[in-house]
Amino acid sequence: MEKKEELADEAQLRHDILRDEWVIIADKRGKRPDDFVVKDDKQEYKLESDIFADPEKTGQEEDVLIYKDDNDEWTTRVFPNKFPAVENVENKKDISEGPYSAMTAIGSHEIVVTRDGRKTFALLEQSELAEVIDAYRERYVELMSGKSVNSISIFHNHGKKAGASILHPHSQIITLPVTVPAVMREINACREYTQKTKEHLFEVMVEYELEKGSRIVYTNDKFIVYCPFASSRAFQMRLLPREPQPYFERLTPNDGMFIADALSHALRALYDTLGDPDFNYYIRTAPCDGQAYDEYSYHIDIFPRTHVYAGFEFATDIEIVPIAPEKAAEALRKSLELFPKI
C-alpha cells in the first residue's frame, strides 16, 4: 500500500477541519508553480489620480489616527471611508419583512493608508508593516467599545481581481452589530474539537504543521506561516500564533513586530513566486461581544486570486484547487531563500 506522502499526484478530497468544508486538490492536472505567474497586465500608477496621496487635498474625512516620522511627515493614517458599506448612526432599526430578518446596517467603515502609493505591502519594510499592524490594533481597541459592535472585520485587497478599486495600497476596517457567521463556524468547529479530544485545535494544528514541515512557508519565534492542508485557493497561506490567542486586540507591541515579520515574508514570497498576483488577506479574531472564546485563536488568511470560481464551485461550495498545498509551500519557501530574514 502506498504511503500517504506519495499520493500527491492523485485527486484528493480534503476536509478543512476549521471550517467544516471540503476541497478537491486536483494536482493531477499537472499545474506547476510557473503556471500561476501573473502576466504583465497591471495598472500603471499615476500620482495625479491618486486620491490617497494627499488625503486633505482630495477631500477625505478627518483622520481618526495618524503616524508621523521624525520629519513630521505622515507615514500611516486612518480615516472614515467616504463611501461606507455601513451607516454611521447610533441605533439600528428592525426592518424585518415577513419570514425574513433584517435591520439597518450600522457601524464604522475606515480606511488604513500607507504613504507611498506605488509601494505594495509585499515591498514594505518590516517596520512599515508593523506600523500598519499597530494601526489595526489601535483602531480595533477604540472601535470595539462603540455601541452595538459585535464584530470587527480587518482586511486588505490588492489588485482588481481582489476587489481593490483604488491602486494606492490600503486596508479597511468595518464594524458590524452582528457576529460574523464565518468566524462563528470556526469557533464552533474549535469547540466541537475540544469537546471530542480535550485538546485545543489551533495548538494541534501548529504542532502538527511544524512536525510535518512540508506545508510550512516561514516561521519565527512567535508565528508560523503555512499553506493549509485543505487550501481553498492555490497558494493560500495562513499565519498562526504559536501560542493561540483568541483576541487580536491583545497583541503586544513585541508580538506586533513578529507578526509583521511573518506577514512580510508571506507577502514577499507570494510576490516573488507568482509575480505580484492579486490577493486578499484578512484577520479572523474572536467577536468583541464580551463572551469567552478560549478554544479559538486569531489568525491571518492570505487568498491569492489564482483561479476563477466557476460552475462546480457555485453548485457544490467545493473548491477545485489545481496545485497541492505541499507543492505551493515548496515554491514559496524557495523564493524566500533570496529574501533575507530580518
Protein Blocks (a to p, Z undefined) as FASTA:
>chain_A
ZZfklmmmpccddddfklopacdddfknopafklmpccdfbccddfklmmklmmmlnopa
cdfbdcddfkopafbdcdddfbdfbdcdfbdcdfbehjbccdddeddddddddfblmlcf
klpcfklmmmmmmmmmmmmmmmmmpghiabdcddddedjklopabfbgcddddddfbdcf
klmmmmmmmmmmmmmnopafklmmmmmmmmnommpfbdcfkbccdddfklcbehiacddd
fbacfblklpcfklmmmmmmmmmmmmmmmmmmnoppadddddddddfehpacfkbccddd
ddddfbccdfklmmnopacdfbdfklmmmmmmmmmmmmccZZ
